[in-house]
Amino acid sequence: MNIRSIKVFDVRNWFKIVKYSLGSRMINSVPKGLKNTYDFVVWLEKKGISFTKKHNQIEFQYPIDKVKYLFSIDESSSDSDVFNQIVICNEYEPVRELISLHNIQIKTIVDAGANVGYTCIYLSHYYPGATILALEPNIETFNRLKRNIDINELNNVKLFQKGLWNKNTYLKADYSFRDKQAWSFRLEETSVEQEKLFEVVSVEHLLSSNNIEEIDLLKIDVEGGEKEIFNTNFDLSWLNKVKVIAIEIHDEFDCREQIENKLKEYFILSYSGELTIGVNKSI
C-alpha cells in the first residue's frame, strides 16, 4: 500500500504562522498599561462613548448611577484597570450595602491610597454630604488625582500629597511590587536622606490635624503599606473611631493574619473580592 504524506501546512499556512508569531512578539513588547488603555478605548468606541485626547490624557464621560462624570485616564498607566475595577465592576457596592443595612450616616471618609481619584468620585456620588480626605503620596499620581477631582468640581474632597503609615515620617518609593504599574506603587522607610521622597502620616495625626473625631468610612489600598499601618508595636486604638473599614490586604506581604486579628477586636468582618470589610461592633 502506498502511503501518501499529507502536508498539514502549505505555504499560505506557514505565512500565517510567521505573521502571527511576529504579531504576537510585537504585542508582547507593548507596555501593559498602554495595551490595556488601547483595549479600553476600543471598548469605549463600541459603547458609543466619545472621548477626547490631549497629549497622553484621555477624557470621557461615564455614568455612576445614571449621573455622568468626567474621567481622565493616562494612556501609559494602569488607570483603565483601576476605572474598570472601581466604576464598571462596582467594587465598593458591598461596602455601600453594609452601610445602608446598618443605617450608618457617612459624614467623613478617608481614602488612603486614593490613586487617581475614581474611588473619590464614586463615593462622592453616593455620599455627597460627606467630607472625603484623599491621600496619595506619588506626585505624578497625585496630579492625576487632582485633575479628576477638579474637572468634576468636587469641593467636598480634600487632597493630601501624603501616604498613611504608623507614624509621621518620610519614605522612599518601591516599584518592584506586582506588575510594576502605577497602581502597584508602594512605600518603605529609609534612613538615607536623599531617598526621603514621600511624606506619610499616622491616622491619629490625620484626625487631630483636621479636627476629626471619628471616621465613618476608612478605605485603605496602599499596596502592602497596610502591614505597617497595622504594626502592633504602635497604638492602634484609633480603630475604635472608625465605623466602617474597607481594606485590600496584599497577601504577598504575609500580613493578613496580623491585620485581621487586630481588626476582629473592633469589627465584624466580611469579604468581597479583594476587599476585607469591617463594621464596628459598637454599631
TORTITOR-959722 format. One record per residue (C-alpha): x, y, z. Coordinates in steps of 0.5 Angstrom, whole numbers, padded with zeros to 4 digits, always signed. Layout:
! TORTITOR-959722
XYZ/...
//
This chain:
! TORTITOR-959722
+0000+0000+0000/+0003+0007-0002/+0003+0012+0004/+0002+0019+0001/+0005+0024+0006/+0000+0029+0008/+0002+0037+0008/-0001+0040+0014/+0002+0047+0013/+0002+0049+0006/+0006+0056+0004/+0000+0060+0006/-0001+0057+0013/+0006+0058+0014/+0006+0065+0012/+0000+0066+0017/+0004+0063+0023/+0010+0067+0022/+0006+0073+0021/+0002+0071+0028/+0009+0070+0031/+0011+0077+0029/+0005+0080+0031/+0005+0076+0038/+0012+0079+0039/+0010+0086+0038/+0004+0086+0042/+0008+0083+0048/+0013+0088+0047/+0008+0094+0048/+0008+0096+0056/+0002+0093+0059/-0001+0100+0061/-0001+0102+0054/-0004+0096+0051/-0010+0096+0057/-0011+0103+0055/-0012+0101+0048/-0017+0096+0049/-0021+0100+0054/-0021+0106+0048/-0024+0100+0044/-0029+0099+0049/-0031+0106+0049/-0032+0106+0042/-0036+0100+0042/-0040+0103+0047/-0041+0109+0043/-0038+0114+0049/-0034+0119+0046/-0027+0122+0048/-0022+0127+0047/-0015+0126+0048/-0009+0131+0049/-0002+0129+0050/-0003+0123+0054/-0009+0124+0057/-0016+0121+0055/-0022+0124+0058/-0029+0122+0057/-0036+0122+0061/-0039+0116+0064/-0045+0115+0069/-0045+0113+0076/-0052+0111+0078/-0054+0115+0072/-0051+0121+0073/-0045+0123+0068/-0038+0125+0071/-0032+0126+0067/-0026+0122+0068/-0019+0123+0066/-0014+0117+0064/-0007+0117+0063/-0005+0112+0057/+0001+0109+0059/-0001+0108+0066/-0006+0103+0070/-0011+0108+0070/-0016+0104+0066/-0015+0098+0070/-0017+0102+0076/-0023+0105+0073/-0026+0098+0071/-0025+0096+0078/-0028+0102+0081/-0033+0104+0077/-0035+0099+0072/-0035+0093+0077/-0037+0097+0082/-0032+0094+0087/-0035+0098+0093/-0042+0097+0092/-0042+0091+0098/-0039+0097+0103/-0045+0101+0101/-0050+0096+0102/-0047+0095+0109/-0047+0102+0111/-0054+0102+0109/-0056+0096+0112/-0053+0099+0119/-0056+0106+0117/-0050+0109+0118/-0049+0116+0117/-0043+0118+0113/-0040+0125+0114/-0033+0123+0114/-0029+0119+0109/-0021+0118+0109/-0019+0115+0102/-0012+0112+0104/-0009+0111+0097/-0013+0115+0093/-0009+0113+0087/-0012+0118+0081/-0019+0119+0085/-0024+0114+0082/-0026+0112+0089/-0027+0119+0091/-0031+0121+0085/-0035+0114+0086/-0036+0115+0094/-0037+0123+0093/-0043+0121+0089/-0047+0116+0094/-0045+0121+0100/-0045+0128+0097/-0045+0131+0104/-0039+0127+0106/-0032+0130+0107/-0027+0126+0104/-0020+0126+0106/-0016+0123+0100/-0009+0121+0101/-0004+0120+0095/+0004+0121+0096/+0006+0120+0089/+0007+0126+0086/+0005+0124+0079/-0001+0120+0081/-0003+0126+0086/-0003+0131+0080/-0008+0126+0076/-0012+0125+0082/-0012+0133+0083/-0014+0133+0075/-0020+0128+0076/-0023+0132+0082/-0022+0139+0079/-0026+0137+0073/-0032+0135+0077/-0031+0141+0082/-0032+0136+0088/-0031+0141+0093/-0032+0136+0099/-0026+0132+0097/-0019+0135+0101/-0013+0133+0097/-0006+0131+0101/+0000+0129+0098/+0002+0124+0103/+0001+0117+0105/-0002+0113+0111/+0003+0110+0116/+0004+0108+0123/+0008+0115+0125/+0010+0121+0121/+0016+0120+0117/+0019+0120+0110/+0019+0114+0106/+0022+0112+0099/+0019+0109+0093/+0019+0102+0091/+0016+0100+0084/+0018+0093+0085/+0011+0090+0087/+0007+0086+0083/+0006+0089+0076/+0011+0095+0077/+0005+0099+0074/+0003+0106+0078/-0003+0102+0082/+0003+0098+0085/+0007+0104+0087/+0009+0103+0095/+0013+0106+0100/+0018+0103+0105/+0022+0107+0110/+0029+0109+0109/+0035+0113+0113/+0038+0115+0107/+0037+0123+0107/+0037+0123+0099/+0031+0118+0099/+0026+0121+0103/+0022+0123+0098/+0015+0122+0101/+0011+0124+0107/+0007+0120+0111/+0003+0121+0117/-0001+0117+0122/-0008+0116+0123/-0008+0120+0130/-0004+0126+0126/-0009+0126+0121/-0015+0126+0125/-0012+0131+0130/-0010+0136+0125/-0016+0136+0121/-0021+0137+0127/-0024+0130+0126/-0027+0126+0132/-0029+0120+0128/-0028+0116+0121/-0035+0114+0118/-0031+0110+0113/-0024+0109+0112/-0022+0106+0105/-0014+0103+0105/-0011+0101+0099/-0004+0102+0100/+0000+0096+0096/+0003+0093+0102/+0004+0099+0107/-0002+0096+0111/+0003+0092+0114/+0006+0098+0117/+0000+0102+0119/-0003+0096+0123/+0004+0095+0126/+0002+0092+0133/+0008+0096+0136/+0004+0102+0135/-0002+0105+0139/-0008+0102+0134/-0014+0105+0139/-0016+0109+0133/-0019+0104+0130/-0025+0105+0135/-0026+0111+0132/-0027+0108+0125/-0035+0106+0124/-0033+0102+0117/-0027+0100+0114/-0025+0097+0107/-0018+0095+0106/-0015+0091+0101/-0010+0086+0104/-0004+0084+0100/-0002+0077+0102/+0005+0078+0098/+0007+0081+0105/+0005+0076+0110/+0001+0080+0114/-0007+0078+0113/-0007+0074+0120/-0004+0080+0124/-0008+0085+0121/-0015+0081+0121/-0013+0079+0129/-0013+0086+0130/-0019+0088+0126/-0023+0083+0130/-0022+0086+0136/-0026+0092+0134/-0030+0090+0128/-0035+0084+0125/-0031+0082+0118/-0034+0080+0112/-0031+0079+0105/-0032+0082+0098/-0027+0080+0092/-0020+0083+0094/-0024+0087+0100/-0024+0086+0107/-0030+0090+0110/-0031+0091+0118/-0037+0094+0121/-0035+0097+0128/-0038+0092+0134/-0041+0098+0137/-0046+0100+0132/
//
